[in-house]
Amino acid sequence: MPILPEVLKALDTTQEALLKNLIDDTRSVYSTMLGLDLMHLPLEVDPMEHFKDCVSAMVGLAGTYNGLISIHQPTSLALKVTEAMLDMEVSEVDQDVFDAMGEIANMVAGNVKQHLSKGGLDVRLSTPSVATGSDYVICAKQSNSMNLLFDLDEEWLLVSIVLEMD
């Protein structure tokens, strides 16, 4: 479901501009930090709350507007991404994977907040949280979200943003 029109108006942006920024910001982080090229799949993706064998990293936004940026990917892709980030072999989900995924979510969230505020000073980012498991649920307000699907080495990656005004 798209971001509500009144939220977009208050943030002085459009659905199209937010979509472009989120795609560009995500691709930029993966390319610059990891040397990986993401391909955005122009599909409308329903909000997801239920994940199997995945790693999810989330960063909250609080201030002039509130929200959540989350990145969800299969465990196998999280391991590859961590290897690329740390330039070392990673064979299991451990603190290195949590740190790498949290940092990626933090970088994407930091880029997004710059587009939605005056220099980003009116919004604070939370410490990243990472969840993983064979079967888990992440409850976030999904009725006011944008959910983008990317492809990386024939595996999927879902980036979600939820925004609301205080």
Residue frames as qw, qx, qy, qz and C-alpha x, y, z in Angstrom:
[[0.000, 0.891, 0.455, 0.000, 0.00, 0.00, 0.00],
 [0.422, 0.557, -0.038, 0.714, 1.41, 3.44, -0.82],
 [0.256, -0.197, -0.415, 0.851, 2.38, 6.20, 1.58],
 [0.084, 0.768, 0.606, -0.190, -0.69, 8.29, 2.42],
 [0.348, 0.683, 0.240, 0.595, -1.10, 11.48, 0.34],
 [0.306, -0.930, -0.045, -0.197, -1.27, 13.70, 3.45],
 [0.749, -0.505, 0.215, 0.371, 2.07, 12.32, 4.66],
 [0.642, 0.271, 0.330, 0.636, 3.68, 12.93, 1.26],
 [0.083, 0.862, 0.215, 0.451, 2.29, 16.47, 1.19],
 [0.521, -0.851, 0.053, 0.031, 3.62, 17.23, 4.69],
 [0.732, -0.343, 0.351, 0.472, 7.04, 15.91, 3.62],
 [0.279, 0.803, -0.198, -0.488, 6.87, 17.96, 0.42],
 [0.120, -0.311, 0.865, 0.376, 7.45, 14.95, -1.81],
 [0.756, 0.190, -0.207, -0.591, 5.54, 12.67, -4.14],
 [0.929, -0.094, 0.346, -0.093, 5.12, 8.92, -4.30],
 [0.812, 0.544, -0.051, 0.204, 7.29, 8.88, -7.44],
 [0.160, 0.800, -0.437, 0.379, 10.07, 10.96, -5.87],
 [0.621, -0.515, 0.515, -0.288, 10.08, 8.83, -2.72],
 [0.964, 0.157, 0.213, -0.004, 10.17, 5.67, -4.83],
 [0.637, 0.679, -0.217, 0.295, 13.09, 6.98, -6.92],
 [0.114, -0.768, 0.498, -0.387, 15.03, 8.10, -3.83],
 [0.790, -0.348, 0.457, -0.216, 14.54, 4.79, -2.01],
 [0.930, 0.332, 0.091, 0.127, 15.64, 2.81, -5.09],
 [0.450, 0.757, -0.292, 0.374, 18.66, 5.08, -5.68],
 [0.342, -0.718, 0.483, -0.367, 19.66, 5.12, -1.99],
 [0.904, -0.190, 0.368, -0.103, 19.45, 1.33, -1.66],
 [0.860, 0.455, 0.018, 0.229, 21.34, 0.68, -4.88],
 [0.205, 0.838, -0.345, 0.369, 23.97, 3.27, -3.91],
 [0.564, -0.611, 0.498, -0.246, 24.67, 1.66, -0.51],
 [0.937, 0.001, 0.347, 0.033, 24.97, -1.83, -1.99],
 [0.718, 0.632, -0.028, 0.291, 27.15, -0.59, -4.86],
 [0.095, 0.842, -0.356, 0.394, 29.43, 1.78, -2.94],
 [0.518, -0.598, 0.526, -0.311, 29.86, -0.20, 0.26],
 [0.803, -0.114, 0.579, -0.080, 29.74, -3.73, -1.14],
 [0.029, 0.413, -0.702, -0.579, 30.52, -3.51, -4.84],
 [0.272, 0.287, 0.918, 0.032, 27.22, -5.27, -5.58],
 [0.219, 0.012, -0.338, -0.915, 24.75, -4.21, -8.25],
 [0.334, 0.344, 0.770, -0.422, 21.11, -4.51, -7.24],
 [0.103, -0.196, -0.622, -0.751, 18.41, -4.64, -9.87],
 [0.385, 0.157, 0.445, -0.793, 15.10, -3.11, -8.83],
 [0.053, 0.282, 0.914, 0.288, 12.22, -5.31, -9.88],
 [0.250, -0.058, -0.022, -0.966, 9.36, -3.00, -10.83],
 [0.403, -0.359, -0.820, -0.192, 6.71, -5.14, -9.18],
 [0.451, -0.560, 0.116, -0.685, 4.11, -4.02, -6.72],
 [0.444, 0.048, -0.843, 0.301, 4.97, -5.92, -3.59],
 [0.593, -0.663, -0.317, -0.329, 2.46, -6.48, -0.84],
 [0.236, -0.703, 0.516, -0.428, 3.68, -5.68, 2.66],
 [0.757, 0.009, -0.647, 0.085, 5.26, -8.69, 4.31],
 [0.476, -0.685, 0.334, -0.440, 5.26, -9.46, 8.00],
 [0.917, -0.226, 0.321, -0.071, 6.12, -13.15, 7.97],
 [0.351, 0.731, -0.578, -0.092, 9.61, -14.31, 7.06],
 [0.976, -0.151, 0.154, 0.019, 11.22, -17.75, 6.76],
 [0.820, -0.080, 0.180, 0.538, 14.98, -18.32, 6.89],
 [0.301, 0.810, 0.114, 0.491, 15.71, -14.59, 6.58],
 [0.446, -0.293, -0.291, 0.794, 17.64, -11.79, 8.20],
 [0.027, 0.856, 0.383, 0.346, 15.80, -8.50, 8.74],
 [0.420, -0.148, -0.242, 0.862, 17.49, -5.24, 9.74],
 [0.067, -0.837, -0.488, -0.240, 15.42, -2.27, 10.87],
 [0.306, -0.038, -0.224, 0.925, 16.11, 1.37, 11.73],
 [0.039, -0.787, -0.598, 0.147, 13.49, 3.64, 13.26],
 [0.215, 0.388, 0.116, 0.888, 13.00, 7.30, 12.33],
 [0.286, -0.731, -0.568, 0.247, 11.72, 9.80, 14.93],
 [0.229, -0.249, -0.017, 0.941, 11.25, 13.56, 14.88],
 [0.334, 0.275, -0.123, -0.893, 9.35, 15.73, 12.43],
 [0.819, 0.103, -0.322, -0.465, 8.11, 12.48, 10.94],
 [0.590, -0.361, 0.699, -0.180, 8.25, 8.93, 12.26],
 [0.819, 0.383, -0.279, -0.323, 8.87, 5.70, 10.46],
 [0.748, -0.329, 0.569, 0.089, 10.80, 2.54, 9.93],
 [0.520, 0.605, -0.537, -0.274, 13.23, 1.46, 7.23],
 [0.771, -0.261, 0.575, -0.085, 13.65, -2.30, 7.02],
 [0.438, 0.528, -0.659, -0.309, 15.70, -4.58, 4.81],
 [0.834, -0.115, 0.482, -0.242, 14.78, -8.26, 4.57],
 [0.517, 0.550, -0.605, -0.255, 16.79, -10.90, 2.76],
 [0.967, -0.083, -0.236, -0.055, 17.29, -14.65, 2.79],
 [0.688, -0.645, 0.281, 0.178, 19.99, -15.90, 5.14],
 [0.806, 0.140, 0.323, 0.476, 22.11, -17.07, 2.19],
 [0.340, 0.770, 0.134, 0.523, 22.14, -13.53, 0.75],
 [0.402, -0.901, 0.101, -0.128, 22.86, -11.97, 4.16],
 [0.815, -0.359, 0.292, 0.350, 25.94, -14.19, 4.39],
 [0.645, 0.424, 0.284, 0.569, 27.11, -13.13, 0.90],
 [0.032, 0.913, 0.087, 0.398, 26.54, -9.46, 1.70],
 [0.603, -0.774, 0.182, 0.059, 28.45, -9.75, 4.97],
 [0.822, -0.060, 0.302, 0.479, 31.34, -11.47, 3.17],
 [0.443, 0.654, 0.220, 0.572, 31.44, -8.63, 0.64],
 [0.216, -0.933, -0.009, -0.287, 31.33, -6.00, 3.38],
 [0.631, -0.707, 0.317, 0.041, 33.97, -7.59, 5.63],
 [0.524, 0.647, -0.549, -0.073, 36.07, -9.20, 2.89],
 [0.142, -0.340, 0.900, -0.232, 36.15, -12.50, 4.76],
 [0.426, -0.149, -0.839, -0.305, 34.40, -15.85, 4.62],
 [0.438, -0.140, 0.460, -0.759, 31.19, -16.07, 6.66],
 [0.297, -0.023, -0.923, -0.244, 29.47, -19.43, 7.08],
 [0.276, -0.533, -0.789, 0.136, 26.86, -18.78, 9.75],
 [0.162, -0.806, -0.189, -0.537, 24.64, -16.00, 11.04],
 [0.623, -0.345, -0.408, 0.571, 26.59, -14.45, 13.89],
 [0.193, -0.794, -0.198, 0.542, 27.40, -11.02, 15.31],
 [0.250, -0.252, 0.463, 0.812, 29.30, -10.09, 12.14],
 [0.036, 0.432, 0.749, 0.501, 26.13, -10.64, 10.08],
 [0.185, -0.807, -0.525, 0.198, 24.03, -8.67, 12.59],
 [0.280, -0.637, 0.056, 0.716, 26.52, -5.80, 12.51],
 [0.197, -0.045, 0.603, 0.772, 26.79, -5.76, 8.71],
 [0.030, -0.571, -0.743, -0.348, 23.03, -5.91, 8.12],
 [0.240, -0.805, -0.400, 0.366, 22.40, -3.27, 10.79],
 [0.272, -0.491, 0.216, 0.799, 24.97, -0.96, 9.24],
 [0.126, 0.205, 0.688, 0.685, 23.48, -1.36, 5.76],
 [0.132, -0.741, -0.651, -0.104, 19.99, -0.53, 7.08],
 [0.319, -0.728, -0.179, 0.580, 21.48, 2.44, 8.95],
 [0.250, -0.236, 0.413, 0.843, 23.13, 3.78, 5.78],
 [0.011, 0.445, 0.718, 0.535, 19.96, 3.42, 3.70],
 [0.242, -0.794, -0.539, 0.140, 17.90, 5.10, 6.45],
 [0.338, -0.586, 0.007, 0.737, 20.42, 7.92, 6.75],
 [0.159, 0.023, 0.549, 0.820, 20.26, 8.58, 3.02],
 [0.102, -0.602, -0.726, -0.317, 16.45, 8.49, 2.97],
 [0.278, -0.768, -0.420, 0.394, 16.10, 10.92, 5.86],
 [0.279, -0.332, 0.204, 0.878, 18.26, 13.45, 3.98],
 [0.005, 0.271, 0.644, 0.716, 15.66, 13.53, 1.20],
 [0.314, -0.641, -0.667, -0.214, 12.74, 14.00, 3.57],
 [0.401, -0.837, -0.256, 0.270, 13.97, 16.79, 5.81],
 [0.212, 0.946, -0.175, 0.174, 16.07, 19.90, 5.87],
 [0.206, 0.675, -0.656, 0.268, 19.53, 18.46, 6.20],
 [0.723, -0.105, -0.682, 0.027, 18.26, 15.55, 8.27],
 [0.141, 0.246, -0.588, 0.757, 18.67, 17.42, 11.57],
 [0.543, -0.199, 0.166, -0.799, 14.98, 17.24, 12.46],
 [0.943, -0.043, -0.181, -0.277, 14.90, 13.42, 12.44],
 [0.289, -0.592, 0.742, -0.124, 16.85, 10.94, 14.54],
 [0.730, 0.183, -0.624, -0.210, 17.71, 7.36, 13.65],
 [0.823, -0.474, 0.228, -0.212, 17.39, 4.54, 16.15],
 [0.256, -0.485, 0.827, 0.120, 20.08, 1.99, 16.75],
 [0.591, 0.187, -0.624, -0.476, 19.62, -0.77, 14.15],
 [0.696, -0.164, 0.601, -0.357, 17.77, -3.90, 15.23],
 [0.386, 0.325, -0.780, -0.370, 18.30, -7.24, 13.50],
 [0.779, -0.062, 0.465, -0.416, 15.99, -10.25, 13.58],
 [0.380, 0.370, -0.787, -0.316, 16.65, -13.65, 12.12],
 [0.547, -0.085, 0.750, -0.362, 15.24, -17.12, 12.27],
 [0.138, 0.082, 0.921, 0.354, 13.67, -19.98, 10.44],
 [0.150, -0.607, -0.678, -0.387, 10.16, -18.54, 10.90],
 [0.229, -0.381, -0.428, 0.787, 9.38, -15.12, 12.42],
 [0.087, 0.820, 0.513, 0.239, 6.97, -12.20, 12.28],
 [0.267, -0.087, -0.126, 0.952, 7.78, -8.49, 12.23],
 [0.021, 0.784, 0.618, -0.046, 4.80, -6.37, 13.16],
 [0.181, -0.227, 0.066, 0.955, 4.96, -2.91, 11.65],
 [0.416, 0.623, 0.341, -0.568, 2.21, -0.61, 10.51],
 [0.429, 0.023, 0.721, 0.544, 1.90, -1.83, 6.94],
 [0.319, 0.757, 0.570, -0.030, -1.04, 0.28, 5.78],
 [0.138, 0.980, -0.065, -0.126, 1.20, 3.28, 5.07],
 [0.606, -0.473, 0.526, 0.365, 4.25, 1.69, 3.49],
 [0.595, 0.675, -0.352, -0.257, 6.28, 1.34, 0.34],
 [0.788, -0.281, 0.544, 0.069, 7.81, -2.07, -0.33],
 [0.475, 0.726, -0.410, -0.282, 10.45, -2.53, -3.01],
 [0.943, -0.071, 0.313, 0.094, 11.79, -5.79, -4.33],
 [0.177, 0.792, -0.540, -0.222, 15.35, -6.08, -5.63],
 [0.988, 0.135, -0.030, 0.062, 17.27, -8.92, -7.24],
 [0.063, -0.804, 0.591, 0.004, 20.87, -9.71, -6.37],
 [0.061, 0.356, -0.929, -0.085, 22.51, -12.80, -7.82],
 [0.512, -0.175, -0.720, -0.434, 19.09, -14.36, -8.43],
 [0.316, -0.399, -0.751, 0.420, 18.06, -13.89, -4.81],
 [0.116, -0.800, -0.378, -0.451, 15.47, -11.39, -3.56],
 [0.307, -0.126, -0.410, 0.850, 15.89, -8.46, -1.23],
 [0.138, -0.778, -0.546, -0.277, 12.94, -6.48, 0.15],
 [0.235, 0.009, -0.271, 0.934, 13.31, -2.88, 1.31],
 [0.195, -0.729, -0.633, -0.172, 10.35, -1.33, 3.13],
 [0.110, 0.131, -0.252, 0.952, 9.64, 2.15, 4.41],
 [0.237, -0.713, -0.660, -0.011, 6.78, 3.11, 6.71],
 [0.191, 0.157, -0.121, 0.961, 6.20, 6.84, 7.25],
 [0.225, -0.769, -0.590, -0.098, 3.76, 8.85, 9.31],
 [0.065, 0.619, -0.141, 0.770, 3.55, 12.37, 10.65],
 [0.243, -0.084, -0.730, 0.634, 3.77, 12.97, 14.37]]
